[in-house]
Amino acid sequence: MSAFTAFCRRHCLYLAWFVSVVATVGSLYLSEVLKYEPCKLCWFQRILMYPQVILLGIATYKNDKRIISYVLPLTVIGGSISLFHYAEQKIPWFSSIAPCTVGVPCNVDYLNFFGFITIPLLALTAFILIFLLLWFGRERGGAEDEQA
């Protein structure tokens, strides 16, 4: 096992918590400071990200990796919504599948750095990072742990 992998396994809760804090602060900055009104899909992503700050924060404080099995589904669902949202922004015919009819349209790009970095892509990146950190940091039984 490499030193990087060992570091990530040892500090997975803290690193995942840090990613969730950055994602939450970033989304609040965009909506409360820059006044970008979140669309319906953005709200669903927030609903799945915000509790992770609290759950992972408590788990980090207690060094309790049992929380991982509860947080992983939140990241998978949130990442799936982010992926759908990103596809809706970047693939023209995708927005006709489930159009946002109330409030801000989901296919609006408030941010569009380099032509592909948008808010849903940033959220997807956060969900993927949290998932990977928790997946590799989860407790494993058997011969794999004995070899490490």
N, C-alpha and C positions, 0 to 999 in steps of 0.2 A: 504494500500500500504506500502510495507517495505521501510526502509530507503535506501537500495541499489537500489531498483527500482526507487524511487524518485530521487536519485542521478543520475542514468543513464538517466532518462527522462529529467532532468534539463540540463545535460551536454552532451547530445547525440551527438550534432554537434562536440564539441571539442574532445570527445573520438573517434568518427568515423574519424575525421581529423587526429588525432594522429596515429590511426591504418594505415590509407592510407600513411602517411609520413613514418612510419616504413617499410611498405611493399615496397614503392618506393625506399627508401634508401637501403634496403636489396637487391632488384633486381639490383640496380646500383652497389652495392658493388660486387655482384657475377659476373657481366659481366665486369665491368671496373677495379676492383682491382684483383679479382681472375682469370679473363680472361675466364670465362665460357661463351661460345658463346650461345646466346638464340636460341631455335628452333622456328619454325613457330608458334606453339601454345603459346609459352612463349611471343612472340611478341603481339599476340592478347590479352593476359591477361594484358600485360603492357599498351596496348592502352586503355583498359577499367579501369585500376587502376590510371594511371598518372593524368588524368584530375580531378579525385576526390580530389587530393591534393589541387588543385586550387579552385575547386568549393566549397568544404567543408571548406577550409580556409577562403574564402570570406564570406560564410554563417556564419561561426563561428564568424568572426569579426563583422558582422552586426546582429548577433543573429537572422537569418532569416531561420526559419524552412520550408519555402515554397520550398526550394531547395530539400527537401527529396524526393518529388515525381519525381524529375528529376534524382536523383542519384540512387534510388532503381533499376531502370532497368539496369543501368550499373553494379551494383553488382550482379544481377541475371544472366545476360549474362556472365559476367566474371567468376562467380562461376560455371556456367554450363561448360564453357570451361575448367576451372581448374579440375572439376570432370572428364570430358572426358579425359583430359591429364593424370590425375592420373590413371584412368582405363587403359589407353593405356600403361602406364609404368608397372603396376602390374598384368594385365591380359594378358597373352601371345597372345591369338588369337585376342585381341582387336586391336593390332597394324596393323593387316592386313585389317581393315575396311577402314581406311584413312591414308595410310602410308605417312610419310614425305619423299619426294623424292629429295628435294633440301636442301643443308646445313646440319645442325646437325639433326640427327634423333630424333623424339619426344619421343621415348621410352628410351633414354639414361638417366641414373640416375647420375647426377653429385654429388648429395648428397643422402645418403641413411642411415640416422641415425636410429638405432634400427630395421632396415629392413623394415620400412614403412614410415618414415618421409622423403619426397622428396620435391623438389622445388614446384611442382604443389600442393602438400598437404599444404604447407605453404601459397601459394597464395589462395587456397580454404578457409583456416582458416581465412585469412584476409578478404576475400569477405563475409564470413558468419558473422564475427564479425561486420563488417560495416553494413550489412543488418539488423542484430538483433538490434544494437544500434539505427539505424534510424527508424526501424519499431516500436520499443517501444517508441521512442521519438517523433514520428509524432504527429501533432496536431489532436486531436479528438474532435468531437462535441457531444453535447447531454448530457444525464444523467451521462455518465461515467466520464466526466470531472467535473461535479458538485459534485460528490461523493468524488473525490480525494482531 
